[in-house]
Amino acid sequence: MYKSLKHCFIVSALTLTSISSWCQTSNLVGENIAVFYPANFEASGTLPSLIFERDFVSHGKLPSKWKIKPIFSVENGKTTVKIPYDGTIDFYGNGEVTGPLKRNGTDITLWNSDSGAFSVDNGKRLYQSHPYVMGVREDGTAFGIIADNTWKQTFEISNPIKITSQGPEFRVIVIERSSPQELVKTLADLTGKMELPALWTLGYQQSRFSYVPESRVMTIADEFRSRKIPCDVLWMDIDYMDEFKVFTFDPKGFPNPKKLNDYLHSKNFKSVYMIDPGVKTQKGYFVYDQGTAGNHWVKTSEGKEFTGKVWPPITSFPDFTRPETRAWWATLYKDFMATGIDGLWNDMNEPSVFDGPGGTMPETNLHAGGGGLPGDSHLRYHNIYGFLMVKASREGIAKANPEKRPFILSRSNFLGGQKFAATWTGDNVSSWEHLKLSIPMSLTLGLSGQPISGPDIGGFLGNCTPELLGHWMALGAYYPIARNHSVAGSVDQEPWAFGTEIENVSRTAINRRYQLMPYLYTLLREASETGMPMMRPLFFDDIRDQSLREEQQAFLLGKDLLVVPRWAENPNLPKGNWNQFKLEATQDDKYQANLYIKSGAVIPIGEVIQSTADYESEIITYLINPTKKGTAEGTIYYDNGEGFGYKTNDYSMHKINVSKHNSKTLKVAVEQVSGNKKANRTSRVGYVTDDGIVYSDWSADDVIYVPIIEDSTHSIPMGKIR
């Protein structure tokens, strides 16, 4: 549907042809989607685009009423775009950023950096680059701006918006939509949607830099099971490797990785192992020898193999701009994954180079390109180094395990990279500041196209405290990805590390996450189909409510579940009828987040389980909060949790409709609306009221009748949450 201009009217994204100055500089390329070109645009300087899934096709001239129009210029020798606007606009996006949810008055540099403690450039440079910003008008209409280039650049969110690139002139895409939600969906349509991850990726996950030796990993697994704290995944940081050589195992600490992974599988755990891009520069090491034979390394400006210090320490770096290099890298995963590894962790892929300028490789380094990508400098390709790495990694593990859904977590990425990997927010700090910062960071990633992310629960750097871990675990239960991770040399950070009280807090929070698994998995399915993030800002509930535009202490999971951390102070919350509820089979304490269900909503929940391997869709409770008219609705998605049967209709999607049966009774009807998988459920209704949840009896019927409970809904009190 969307192709680029070529000879004024169509330029394929793989065609490196100039657009001469007589060509028109703007076109519609879709419904309310416009592309703007500077005069004398040289396609070879920025194209082919790595952001968009498809080429653009001209739909004709820009209408005269079009509001957002970039102005191209060169200032101080640098390519500049200014985008003026009228009226009051609230801005969001720019991907992985620190600072407030609302981005007005901020500026950032897009130059992927190893930014431990978010310290580089005072937190204005992190691990990823998203040259995208969203504007939301007072009436709720929204527009998106994409700077279609990979070069080092800055965004200044003022009036006008100013984008300054250190590369050649680039095109700008502007998207107009009726709401920010529709804009997020359009961004996903254009840049690509993630494939549905496996169910286990929603489970609680435990990590450390590092769990060694393998006996320590087994002990951690045993502790979770003996303490009955649910957990799905254990992570292996770099110390599992032999002398930090990727695709190897330390013969002393991890002499039998298959035996270890088999043990974890027997306990219903999955394992995720780290693979960095840097390859130890050592003859006789099979990865280095293959890379050298295949001419796979990034070169210096003199055309020599570039090496820098990372963990091995002397390291060579694959040139992922070469299709041949990506294909070779993918082949390395076959034997590696055959040991029973379930997922991948691509780290240090900004790329991080300890002795390099600015902590990375020189901007003058050379990438060979190929497959439509022109050879060019690292200044051009730095920001997509991690993007191209995870693309190759995903292809590799998909071929190694063709019956399993690939999972990769990546530290570095670029706009559109959500289709290859999930992400976390990098090396944060065990501090209250970073605990609170985690909410706007994850929300902003979601608004920028990355629907699943999360921070290191408890904080990575420094020493966590019992109080901080308790609050972080209570919040972390509701991140799209819930992973606890800590640095070597810091205090232990497992749920039981600080004694019985925090262990019980952690267990309660994780139990609540697992009870919500039917709802979370339904949201994950929605994210894969539409690009809508699982974790959403409060203004998504009412896009015209100005009081919600800056709120970042609380958030929505989907559209029907409101999460308010216990520590939130006077948050501005959505108006209307929301009922607070507590999930059963858990204890309350001073740490647990307050949960609210929206009026007119149905939230499916399950039983307390120890891992997603125990998850069944046969026993479900439908939490309902009917409107005053007695109506509510929701959905529940179910499949095997692994594999690709869902692509051939081996899944079920049920809609739950609540309506008045008569003046005293509600009718709760469950109907399968898509998929061929049968779900023979025993279910009940949990009627959420001011005084708690009133449950119906269990039933195997598709229709359940429950008494109407008068005046069950109430407005959330504005001000301090109880």
C-alpha positions, 0 to 999 in steps of 0.5 A: 500500500505504501511505496516511496516516490520514484522519479517524483511519483514513485521512488522505491525504498530500494532505489537510490535515485535522486529526486531533482528539485523540480519534483513536488516535495510533499505527497499523501501516501495513505489516508491522512499520511504525508511524506515531505522531501527537501529540495534536491533530496539524495535518496542514497544518503538515507534510504532504503528506510529501515523504519517502514515495513513497506514502500510508500505509494503516492496518493496524490497531492497534499490537501490545502488544509493540511496543518503540520508541514516541515520546513527544511534547511541547513544551519551551521552545516547541519541538516535541520527540519523545523515543524511549527504548529498552532494551538496547545499541543502535548507531546509524547514519544521519542522512545527510550527516554528519561524524564517526564511522560509529557515531552514538551520542553525536552531535548534528546540526542539519538545516539545509542549509548551504554548509559549506566545509571542513565548518566550519559549526557545527563540522561539525554542519551540512552540505549535506543533511538526512536526518531518519532514524536506524538502530538496530542491536541486539546480535542484529542486528535493526534499527529505523529512525526517520523524523521526517516533517517538513522544518522546521529540527530537531536530532537528539541520539542519546542515550537517549532519542533526542531530536528537536527541531523549530522547526516544528509537531508532526509524525508519526514513522514507526518501522520494525522489521526483522530486519537492517540490510540489510532496513531499508535495503531497506525505506527505499528501498521507502518513500522511492523508488529511483533509476532505473538510471544510465548505465554511464558514471557509474561511470567515472573523472571529472575536474573543476576549478573551472574548466577554462577556456577550452574549449581547456583542456578539450580538452587535458585530454581529450587528456592522458588518452588519450595517457597511457592513463589511463582516464577517462569524464567531464570536468566544467564548473564555473561559469566556462563561463557568460557572467557566471555566468548559468545556461543561457548560455555565455561567448562568449569562453571557450566560444564553441561548446559543441556543438563542444566536446562533439562533440570530447569525444564523439569521444574517448569522454568525456561532459560534465557542466555546472553549473547553480546555482539563482540567476538573475542579476537582470538585465532582458534576460536571458532566464531572469530575464525569463521568471522575472519574467513567470511570478512564479517568484521566492521572496518576502520576508516583505513579498511582494517579490522576494527577491534576494541575492548569489551569483556574478552577484552579485545573484541571484533564486531560483526558488520550487520549491515552485510546480509552475508554477515547476518546470515552467518550470525544466524547460523551460530544459534543452531548448536547453541539453542540445541542445549535447551535454551529458550530465549536470548538476551542481546546486550552491549549492542549499541555497540558498547566499546569500553575504550572507544570514543564516547564508549562506542566505536569511532564514527569514521568506522566503515560498514560494507552494506549490501542488499540495498544498503549502501556502504557508509560510515558508522555515523550513519549505521550506529543507531541501527547496529543493535536493530540489525543484530536482533534481526539476525538473532531472531532469524537464527533462533527461529531456524534453530527452533522452528516450532517455538515462538522466538523471544529476544530481549535487547538493550539497543534498538531503533524505531521499528525494532519491536518486531524483532525484540522486546526491551528493558530500560537498561542499567537503572539504579536501586533508588526511589527515583528510578522506581518512579521513573520506570512508569513514564519510561515504559509508557513512553516506549509503548507510545513509540511502538514498543508494546512490551518492556519493563525495567530491572525490578529492584534496580540493577546498580547499587544496593537495594533495600527491603523497603524499596524492593517491597514497593518495586515488587508490588509495582513490577507485578504489572509491568509487561515484562516482570524481571528482577535483575541486579549487578555483581557485588550488590546485595542479593535481590531475590524475593526472599533476600530480605526476610519473611516480610518482603518475601510475603510481599513479593509472593502476594504481588507475583500471585496477583500477576499470575491470577491476571494471566488470562487478562494479560495474555489477551492484551499480549495478543492485542498488542501483536495484532494492533500494536497497542501497548499493554501498559498505557497512560491514563489519558488514554481513558479520556483523551480530552481530559487535560488533567490526565495528560501529565499523570505518570504515577499510575497507569492502565493495563489495557483499557479496563484495569487501573494500577495505582502504586501505594506510594502515589501522592495525589494522582490525577485519576480517570473520572467515572465509575471505577471500582477498587478490588483485591484479588483473592488468595492473596494477603494485603499489605502496605506495599501492594498497588491498588487495582481498579476495574472500569465501569462496563468492563469484564476482566478474566482472571485465573487461579494462583499457579507456580508457572505458566506451565500450570496455566489452564483456561478451563477455570476462569473467573469473570470480574464484572463492574456493570454500568448503571444500565447493567452492561459490561463486556470483555474478551479472553484469548487462549491458545497453546501458549507456544508454537504457531497453531494460532496462525491456523485458527488453533486458538479461541477468542471469547467475548463476555457480554453482560446485560440486564436479564430482568429488573433483578438479574444480570445475564453474563453470556460467553460466546466464542467469536473467533478461532477453532480451539474449544475451551470447555470452561468451568467459570463463575462471575465475580461481581465487584462492589464497594464492599468486595467481590460477590461470587456466583457459583461455578458453572459449566454453562456459557450463560450465568445469571447473577443478581443485580447489586444496587449502587455497586459502582462509585467514582474514584475519590480524587485526591489521595488514594486510600 
